[in-house]
Each structure stands twice: as structure tokens, then as C-alpha cells.
Amino acid sequence: INLDFDRKNYSLKEINFSDIRQQLKWLDQQVDHFDFSNKDTFGQRYWVVDQYCNKKYKRVILQICGEYTCVGVNPKRLFPVQLAEKYEALYVVLEHRYYGESQPFGQQDWTTERLRFLTIQNALEDMAYFIKYINKQYEIEDDAKWVTVGGSYPGALSAWFRYKYPHLTKGALASSAVVNAILDYDKYDYQVGQSFSKSGKWCLENVQELYRYVEKILTDQQQSQAFKALFNATGLTDQQFLLYIADIQAGFVQTGQRSEFCLKMKDKKLEERIKSFITIAEKSDTKAEEFTFAFAANTTYDPSKSQRQWLYQTCTQMGWFQTAHKEPTEAARSSQIDINFFKRLCEAAFGQNYWPDIGLTNAQFGSTSIQIDNLILTNGAEDPWIWAGHTTAKGSMKSIVIDCKDCAHCVDLRTPDKKDARSLSTARKDIINSFGSVSYTHLRAHETGRNLVCRLLLEKKKIKLYIWTHDLNTSL
């Protein structure tokens, strides 16, 4: 990506979160980027950290927030900030539309009608406008090098933005980027089981024994209500309760705490494991009420909540419905959690005909066929989302799979620690090396309609010209 530094120098300065001076700011953002007759705008939050740059603003790192209330710099993920310090870059963070306080309809309810502008396309256009806005506000010159950084869904946005708007950035870091929309995502459950098994086959078997015991309990109405009461979950249907239990367990894998969870359940009889799990559920951020259809259908505005908005995105564009793996011996959740359950959930929350066209989404944004220069894709080997990611390197598009104990979702973005596994430290060095390298100068003529697009890649010794059209039905 060629941010002009010594490629052999992999060191990063240790940064304390308390020393970071971030400024909260607002910009007026278009509500709908695709209807030019709609002039409505809304306030979108962003944060600026300018203490590391040399005021010439030659480099800018854009941290993308996603399906949650953004806090600006994440105190647990300071690796991107360390990159900004290293490269003397301006560091900016952008909150995603419809999350936190960046609300297109202010404090009005999240009705299905008002959620219609919550799309990948509008989110990417927000980023494009934001870059142009910052360039103007800070008098940043055209040759400044912008790099986007994101993890999980924001990781996908980082990759998609590099793919769709290459003229606005020099490169992108996409951590655990879910670029592949999948309707029936049973591979999530498969990876949860595989990751549990890294502690020993007994850990997955313990998980399976627990949900099978719960399945049996739920067949008796009286026992069912008594058991749900132990979790303050009497308001859940049987399927909702099974999903609630499965998500708590899967959360330990996704957040890199698989070994801790397995250790809590080791060498214990079923009754003891149930007691331990009840304690875990009580301390968990995953709340039973969030699994009811009534919760999903609640349109009340609350800037601290994000479940309804995220469900809307999955029900309209992305899927990723986490069903039980089709092979029972490898599943970590009940087979009663099937695709029909999620279809009913989408209908209960938004009405009929809210179901994603996965083929269209992947055709628009590239899926695992995405190919663009100066894109770094990273994945943790234990991450259940890895199967929705891209793990194949192509040309100067780099893919890094980090295989170590508890290396899961967005592990590379976390604040580096001396106790980090060697493979994680090596991956970060690889990222630093990639930020410093460059394969060619990249120019592109870009458009927004259904017109011909020309891409010009100037390499050191040869020129390649690629011509294509947005119309998939046209053959050149």
C-alpha cells in the first residue's frame, strides 16, 4: 500500500487509550444517495484523532464502525491506532447509519418503512461522501493515501469499498470480513464445533449432551417452564430458547474464549455443567428477551440497541442465519434451529416478503470472487465467521489466516500484547509489511450508472487495460 516507511521496521509504539485525544464531530449526510430528488439529510457522527499526523495529512486511516453504537476509538482494539501513530496518519472513525446516534429519522421509531435506507449501498456511499468531506475540511490533497480498516461486517465494508471505490483509497485492511452472503449458514455451527474440539473431543460432546438434554426437557411442558425459569427465559418458545443457549456457547468461541469455556465444563457431570452454565448465562451480555419475536418487532427508538436494525440487514440483503450443522455428529446446536425458524423471525419483525436475495448481493459485491489490489484479508482460524470470509490470496490481494489458540473474530485488530501467540504477532508484521509495499500505481475511471467502466493499471513495466460493463447480460 506504500505508506512510505521502512518495511523492515515492524515495531509499533505502545499506546494507552487514556492518552488518545479524539474529537467527536458531526456531518450532514444524505438520507438516500440514489434518489436525487430526495434532499433530506441526517447527522452522522465521526471522530478525529490528529495527534499523530504531521498536519500535512499525507496519510489517513478510516476506521469503519458497524452494527453497534460507535464509541470512536475502541479501547480494546488499538492495533489500527498504532498503525496511525507509526505512519503519522490522520485517524478518523465513522459511525454506521441507523446505529448509535446516526439516525436518518432522528428519534422516530424504527418502523419497517423507515428502515428502507439501511442498505450496503447507502453505507458505502456514506463512506465515499465522508472521504470527500474530510478532504475538504482538512484541505487534504488529492495524492493523500487513504486506507480503510474494519472488522466483521465493517471488515466486509472495508473490502467492498476498496472493490467499488478504488479511486478513493490506496488500500484496505479487512479483518474477519464477511464478504460472502450465505442464506443457510450452518457452517457457523460447524466451526463452533470444530473449535470446541480443539480443547478435546470431550468439549464438543459436552455441548451436544447439554442441548440434547434441553431438547428432552422441553418435551414436557411443566419441566420446560421450570427449566426456562432458571434462565429467566419463560417468555421464549422452545426454538427461541434453544437458540439462546446455542448463542451463549458460540459467543465464547467467536470472542476467543473457547478454551476458557471448555475448562469450565471439564470433568463435570451433566448436572454440574448445567449449574455452571446457568451462572455463565446470568453474567452474559446475551439476554433471553432479545430472542423473542416481540423484541424483534419492537420499533421503539433506542440508541443503545442495534438488534432490530441488524436483523433488517440480514433479512433483506445478507442472510447468515445460523442454523444447526447438517451433520449431527459435528453440530454444536439443536437441529430444531432451522432456516424456517429464521424465515418466521423475519416475517414477524418486518412483514411478508422480507427475505434476502443472496445471489443478487454476492453478484453486486463480489463475494469470494472479489479481486482488487492492495486489499488485506485476515481471519482467525477458530472464528465461526471464517466460512463467510475470503481466505485465498490473489495477486497483490493478500489473505492471512491466523491459526493459534483462541484466535477467532477480528483477533488481529486487538491491542497487541506481549503474551500474544507467535502466529498472531507474525500476522501483524505481515500486515505492516503489506502496508509498506506497493505493486503498482492504480488509476481508475469510476461511474455510478450502467455505463462502461475503464480500469487502467500502470505497472512498472507493462500496461493492462480492462474494460467491462455493469450490465451482467452484456458480453464484450
Secondary structure, DSSP 8 states (H G I E B T S, - for coil): ---SS-TT--------GGG---EEEEEEEES-TT-TT---EEEEEEEEE-SSS-SS--EEEEEE--SS---SS-TT--HHHHHHHHHT-EEEEE--TTSTT--TTTTS---TTGGGG--HHHHHHHHHHHHHHHHHHTT--TT-EEEEEEESHHHHHHHHHHHH-TTT-SEEEEET---S-EEE-HHHHHHHHHHHGGG-HHHHHHHHHHHHHHHHHTTSHHHHHHHHHTTT-TTS-HHHHHHHHHHHHHHHHHTT-HHHHHHHHTT--HHHHHHHHHHHHHH-S--GGGGSHHHHH-----TT--HHHHHHHIIIIIEEE----SSGGG-SS-TT--HHHHHHHHHHHH-TT----HHHHHHHH-GGG---TTEEEEEETT-GGGGGS----BTTBEEEEE-STT--TTGGGS---TTS-HHHHHHHHHHHHHHH--S-EEEE---SSSSEEEEEEE-SS-EEEEEEES-TT---
